[in-house]
Amino acid sequence: MKEHELPNWHSTFAANADVATSTAHAGGELDLLTVDLLWGTIDVLLRAGHYHVTLDLAELSSVDHAGVTLLVALQHSLSTHCGELTIINARPSVRDALERGQVAARSLLSEQGC
């Protein structure tokens, strides 16, 4: 196990944080059973003082409502520190799920005047 990698309790999800690049990588299925694993991975970056976080979803195969809700909450948490969440490499199915939740995300982005 890498230094900042959480154990894979759910066999279809894995996440790790690269503190040097302020990037988190997620793979598998982000759902109600796995959102805590991603939050814990992002928390590694937050505790290291990183508030401009890149989330690489190249290996993420699906995301449900709980996953989208987590990402919106994460954006809110980062915006309170004048930070931001940048999502890269999302597959079309994941991108579609995120776009369905974008109205909530957009309202959170406009809350802070940093």
N, C-alpha and C positions, 0 to 999 in steps of 0.2 A: 504494500500500500504506500502511495506517495505521501509526502509530509502533510499536505493539506487536502487529502482525499478522504471522504467519509466512507464508512463501510457500506456495501450494497445490500441493505436489508430487503429490498424489493428487487426481485431478480430481473426486472425489465427497466431499471433505471440506474444511472450512475452519474455522478457529478464531481468535478474537482475545480479547485481555484488556483490560479497562477497569480500569486501576489506581485511578482515582478512586473507583470503586464496589466494588472487590474482586470483580468479576464476570468470568467467562469465558463466552464464547458459542461453541457448537459447532454445526455444521450438516453434513448429509450422512451418510456412513456411518462409524461409529467401529468399526474392525476392526484386525486384525493389522498392516495396512499403514499405518494412520493414528494408532495410539495414541501414537507418539512426537511427532506434531504437537500433540496435545492436552497431553501432558506438558510440552512446551516452552512452550506457552501458559500453563499453570498455573505453571510455573517463573518466569515473568515476575512473577506476583503474589507468589510465595514470596520471591523476591529483593528485592521491595519491602517485605517485612515483613508481608504479609497472610496470616494463618493461619485466618481465617474467610472462606471462599471460597464464592461463589454460582456455580453452574454452570447456565447457561441452555441447555436442550436443545430449545428450541422448533423449531429447524430441523434437529434430528437425526432422520434417518429410520430408522436401524437401529443396533444395537450387538450385537457378537458376544462370545464368551467373553473374548477378549483385551481388549475394551473394558471389560467388567465387571471383569475382573481389575485393569485400570488404575485404575478408580474405587475399588476396595477398597484398592489400594496407596496411592492418593492420600489416602483417608480416614485410613489408618494414618499416613502422613507428617504430615498436619495434626494428628492427635491427639497425636503426640509433642511438639507445641508447644502443647498444650491448645487446639487449633483444631478446626474442623469444616468439613465439606463440606455445603452445602445445594444440592440439585438442584431446579430449578424448570422448569415448562413441558414436562415430558417427555410425548411422545405415548404413547398406550396400548401400542403394540408395544414401545417402548423401556422403558416402565414395567414391562411384563411381564418383559422380559429382566433388568432390574435387580432385580425382586422374586425371581426365581429365584436370584440371587446374594446375596440379603439375609442368609442365615444367616452367611456369611463376614463380611459387612459388620457385622452386629450384634456378632459376637465381637470385631472390631477396635474398635468403639466402646466396648466395656466394658473395654478394656485399661488405659486411663489414668484416674486419679482426679483430674481437674482441678477 
